């Protein structure tokens, strides 16, 4: 009976050792899987961060181009409006000058006729 008891204890000890070893093995595998999973997640996160940075850069670049085009368009609009105003002023000045010249000519002619009449009357 004692021998049987010793055998039971020995088998129990062996089973416990095997169980502990199996638990350690499972724990190690779980840790490896967890680390692998964490690394994969970190790689995915890094890829997402890179993609996010690239997208931000693309959007910023697009916005700069759009702002530049908008500014260029506004400059062209202002330049065209300025050119139109200058042309209008030039025409007004030309018209005004022509009217002034005609007025001066008419005044000179009147004065000339009046002077001729005065001289004629004096004679």
Number of C-alpha atoms within 10 A of each C-alpha: 6 7 8 9 10 11 12 12 12 12 12 12 12 12 12 12 12 12 12 12 12 12 12 12 12 12 12 12 12 12 12 12 12 12 12 12 12 12 12 12 12 12 12 12 12 12 12 12 12 12 12 12 12 12 12 12 12 12 12 12 12 12 12 12 12 12 12 12 12 12 12 12 12 12 12 12 12 12 12 12 12 12 12 12 12 12 12 12 12 12 12 12 12 12 12 12 12 12 12 12 12 12 12 12 12 12 12 12 12 12 12 12 12 12 12 12 12 11 10 9 8 7 6
